[in-house]
Amino acid sequence: MIVLSDRSEIKLDKKSVVTVGSFDGLHRGHLKILETVKETALKNNAVSFVVTFDPHPRSVLSQNSEINILTSLQEKKFILEEYGIDYLMVIHFTREFSQLTSDEFIKQFVIAKMNACHMVIGHDHKFGRDRLGDENKLNEIGSALGFGVTAVSAESINNETISSSKIRNALYAGDLVKTNLFLGRDYSICGIVVKGAQRGRTLGFPTANVQVDDPKKVIPQNGVYVVRCLIADEIFYGVMNIGYRPTFENKHELVPEVNILSFNRDIYGEKIKVEFISRLREEKKFESRELLIHQIELDKKEAVKIASSEKK
């Protein structure tokens, strides 16, 4: 996949089929759009072209607060390349850029540079200044400029339309089942292993503290999770605790830390990807060190059971 950050870098000798969006999460609904892009490109002997934005437009335009994201830019790149997209353009989203009308954006980017013969959009996608560009507007522009338009219908599970905001809310509520079902894969965070208080080592359960790559990344609700860890292309299983370690500390620093099963390596400074498989329980304060150790043993047994069933 060729990744571009400026329209001057675009050099195409073929037509393209283009889709535009934030694509936060790249969930099942987004993947349906990408599949339509690929199929349409194949029919038209064209290349597949995805346009996305960084940072998330709502974090620039919202007056209240920055939006937390489901996928970092790096994660988007990895998923899109894995999915077989030919070109990805990442537009640096600013207030100035947001003032482009839908007509200006289509003419300056999609037609003049991407040589589009077709555009694919989600059922509710709106673009351009004040979000006035919708399916009807795009069909109108397409008729005038000579490109086709396909609007992809919503993807639903259990009669509920999938959306990035619903996945965020599910994560905040600790509903990992709904999160992973809507995503079509296990939710994950990526980061670097850093030194912590090493409290787990004194309990006999050494943990790896994860410093998440993107501070805007959504962290699941506090609690204990069975996770899959990817370290240097190797897969391990573990138990991750997300919280404030209430049994020993009274701090307000959120700490994601994972006890990796059957693991005894120094991985400080190494990259780690943690995929959330199942939520075991809420975070809680234990009255004694012994009760905490007993609960950790129970958590580990459950993690071993889940890991064993996955390996079969």
N, C-alpha and C positions, 0 to 999 in steps of 0.2 A: 504494500500500500504506500502511495506517495502522499506525504503530509506537507501541506502548504500553509503559510501564515500571511501571505500577501498576494493580492490578485495579479501583481506583476510577475509572479512566479509561475502562473498558469500557462502551460504551453501544451495544447491538445491538438492532435492530428485526426481526432475522431469526434463525433457528436457525443454528448453526455446525457445521462438521465440523472436529475438532481433532486435531492431532498434537503430541506433546511429545518433545523430545530435545535433546541437545547439538548434533547435526548438524555436527560439526567436519569441514570439508572439503566438505560438501555434494556428496558423490561420487555415482556412479551408483546406489548402493543407496538413498541418501537421496532422490534425484530420483524413484525409483520410488515411494517413500512419498508424496512431494508430488503426483505425478501421480494417485495413488489418492485423495488428499484432494480435489483439484480435481474429479475425475470424480464422487466421491460427493457433493460439495457441489452440483454441477450437477444431479444426479438428485433431490436433496432441496430444491432451491430455497433453498440455504443459502450461507453465506459460508465461505471457506477460512481457517483460523485455525492459525497455527504458534506454539508456545510453545517458547522456548529459554532458555538460561541464560548469564549472564556474571558472574563468570569461569567457566571450565570447571569442573564439579563436582569432577573429580578433583584439580584444583589446590588446592581447598579441603579436601577430605577426605583426600588422600594425606599420609601422615606422612613420606614419603621426599623427594619433590621435586615442584616444579611441572611440570605437563605442558606441553610445547610444542604450539602449535596450528597447524592447517593454514589456517584462515580466521579473520581478525579479525572482530569484531562488525560493523564497517563493511562488510567484504566479504560477510558473510552477508546483511546488509540489501540490498545491491546485487543479489546473486544471487536472493534470494527475490522481490524486486520484479520483476526481469527475468523470473522464472518465472511471475508472475501471481498470487502469493498476496495475498489481501485484507487480512489482519490478521497482524501479528507482535507478540507480547508477549515482552519481554526481562525475565526475572526475575533480580534480583540474587541470586546464589546465596551463601548463608551457611550456617554450621553450624546456626544456629537453624532456617532453612528446611528443612534436610535432615532435621530431626526430625519433619516432617509424615508421617503414615502415608499410604498410597495412598488410603484412604477419605477422609481429611481433605482431601487435595489435590484429588481429584475433586469432592467436595461444595463446597469453598470456592472453587475456581477454575473448573473445567470446567463444572459445572452451574450454580452460583449466579450466576456472572458471564458465562461464555461462551455460556450457553444451548445447550449441545451436544446435537445429536441423534445424533451418531455420533463415534467416535474411531478413528483409524488409528494403528497402531503397527508398528514393525519386528519381525521374527520373534523377536529375542532381547531386546527392550526390557524393562527392569525399572525400576520407579520407586517412590518413597516410602521411608520409613525402612527401612534395612537392605536396600533393593532387594527388598522382598517382593511388590511389585505386578508381576505378569506377565500374560500373556494370559488365563490361567484366572481370576485374581483380577479382572481388568478385565471379563471376561464376567459374572462373578458380580455385580459392582457395577452393570454396565449393565442386567442383568435387573431388579435392584431399583429402579434410578432411571430406567429408560426410555430408554436410548440404545443404539445398535448399536455393534458392535466389528468392525474388520477388521484382521487381522494380515497384513502384507505379507511374502512369502517373500524369502529372501536373494537378492541379485543376485551372479552369479558370472561370471568370465571365465577360460577355460582350466581349468575345474574348481576354481577357487580363489575362495572367498567374499570379496567386497570388504569392507574395513573401514578405518576411519580409522587404526588402529594399523599396519596393513600398509602403508598409503601413507606414513606417517611413516618406517617402517623402510626403505622403498624410497628415500625422499629421503636418508636418512642414508647409504645404501649407494651413492648416486649413480645409482640405476636410474630414470632419467627416463622411459624407455619405459613401464615398469610404472606409475609414478606417474600419468602423463597418461592412460594407458589406463583405470585404475581411477577417476580423477576424471571422465573424459569431457570434459576440457578441459585446456589447458596450465596447469601450476602457476604461480603468480605471487606476487610480493611488491610491496608498495606503500611508498613513502617519499618523502623529500625529498632533493633533490640538494644535497650539502654540499661544501665545499672540503676537499681532501685534501692530500697532499704534492706534488701536481702532477708526479709522477715521469713519468707517461705522456706529458705534454706535451714533456718533454725528449727522449723517444724518438721523437717524431713521431706518437704515438697518444694524444691527450688522452682522459682518461676522466672519467666522472661518478661520484663516490662516492655511494652510496645509503644514507641513514640510514633504516632500516626503521621504519615507523610503530609496530608493536607488537613490543616486545622479546621476547615469548614466541613469536613467529612462527618456524616451522621454516625454517631456511636449508639449502638442499641441500648435499650433501657438497662439500668443497673441490674446485675444478676449474675448467675453462673451458667455457662454455656459449654456444650460439647463442641469442639472445633477441630478443623483440619488445618494443619500448618504446612506451608510450602517454604522450605529453606534450601537454597542452592539446588533447586530441581528435585529435591527429595520430599516425600510426603510423610508427615507424622500426625498423630492425633493427640489431643490434649483437652484440658479443662481450663477455660478462661473465666476469670472473675473480672467483672467491670464494676467498679465502685470506689468507695472511700476507705476500705479496710476498717470497718467500725469496731471490730473486736480489739484492735491494738492502737488505733489512731483516731484522732478527732479533727482531721484536716478536710479542706474543701477541694482538694486536688483529685480529679477523677483519674483513676489508674486502671488501664486495661493490662492485665497480667495473665500469662498462660503457663500452666504446669504441663509440660510436654511429656507424654507417656513414654517410658523406657528410653529415656534420652539423657545423655551425660556428656554434653559438649559445650565448650565455651563459644558462644555465638554473639558476644557483645559486639555491636557495630555492624552486624550482618542484617541484610534485608530479610523481612519475613512477610508472608501473606497469610492472613488468618481468615478461614471460611467458616461461617457459623452454621452448624448442622442442626443443633437442637438446644432449646432452653431448658435447663434442669430445675432451677428454682430462683427465688428472689435473693438478693443480698440480705444478710441478717447479722445481728450482733450476737455472739455466743458468750455465755456467762463464764466460760473457762477455756483455757488452752486445749484441754483434753476433749471437750465437746466439739471444738472446732476441728481438731485432728480427726475425730470420728466421722464428722460430716464430710470432710475432704476425702476420706477413704471411701465413703459411700458414693460420692460424686465420681471418683476415679473408676469405681466398679461399673457404674452406669456408662461411663465413657468407653471403657474397654468393651462392654457389651455392644454398644452402637458401632464402634470401630470394627469389631469382629464381623458384625452383620454386613458392613459395607465391603469388607475384603472378600466375602464369599463369592 
